[in-house]
Amino acid sequence: MSMKRKKLGEDWDDIDIDEEDEGQVEEHLVEERSRLKLVLKELMKPCDV
C-alpha cells in the first residue's frame, strides 16, 4: 500500500506500508475520521448568544 503525506511547507512524500501494517493503518484512519466527524458536529452546533 502506498500513501502520501504532506510535511509542513514541503512537498508530498510517498510512504510505503507493509501489508502487515495495512490493517492497522486503515483502523487508525477510521478512528481519525470518527474523531473529525465529532469535531465537525460540535462546530456545526448553533451558538447560544
C-alpha positions as CSV (number, residue, x, y, z in Angstrom):
1,M,0.0,0.0,0.0
2,S,1.3,3.4,-0.9
3,M,0.2,6.6,0.8
4,K,1.0,10.2,0.5
5,R,1.5,12.7,3.3
6,K,2.4,16.3,3.3
7,K,5.0,17.8,5.6
8,L,4.7,21.3,6.8
9,G,6.0,23.6,4.0
10,E,7.3,20.7,1.9
11,D,6.1,18.5,-1.0
12,W,4.2,15.3,-0.7
13,D,6.1,12.2,0.3
14,D,5.4,8.7,-0.8
15,I,5.1,6.3,2.1
16,D,5.3,2.5,1.5
17,I,3.4,0.5,4.1
18,D,3.9,-3.3,4.5
19,E,0.8,-5.5,4.0
20,E,1.1,-6.5,7.7
21,D,0.7,-2.9,8.8
22,E,-2.0,-2.0,6.3
23,G,-4.8,-3.2,8.5
24,Q,-3.5,-1.1,11.4
25,V,-3.3,2.0,9.2
26,E,-6.8,1.5,7.9
27,E,-8.1,1.1,11.5
28,H,-6.3,4.3,12.5
29,L,-7.8,6.2,9.6
30,V,-11.3,5.0,10.6
31,E,-10.7,6.3,14.1
32,E,-9.4,9.6,12.8
33,R,-12.4,10.0,10.6
34,S,-14.7,9.4,13.6
35,R,-12.9,12.0,15.7
36,L,-13.1,14.5,12.9
37,K,-16.8,13.9,12.5
38,L,-17.4,14.6,16.2
39,V,-15.4,17.8,16.0
40,L,-17.3,18.9,12.9
41,K,-20.6,18.1,14.6
42,E,-19.6,20.3,17.6
43,L,-18.5,23.1,15.3
44,M,-21.8,23.0,13.4
45,K,-23.9,23.4,16.5
46,P,-25.7,26.8,16.8
47,C,-24.1,29.2,19.2
48,D,-26.1,30.4,22.2
49,V,-25.5,34.1,22.1
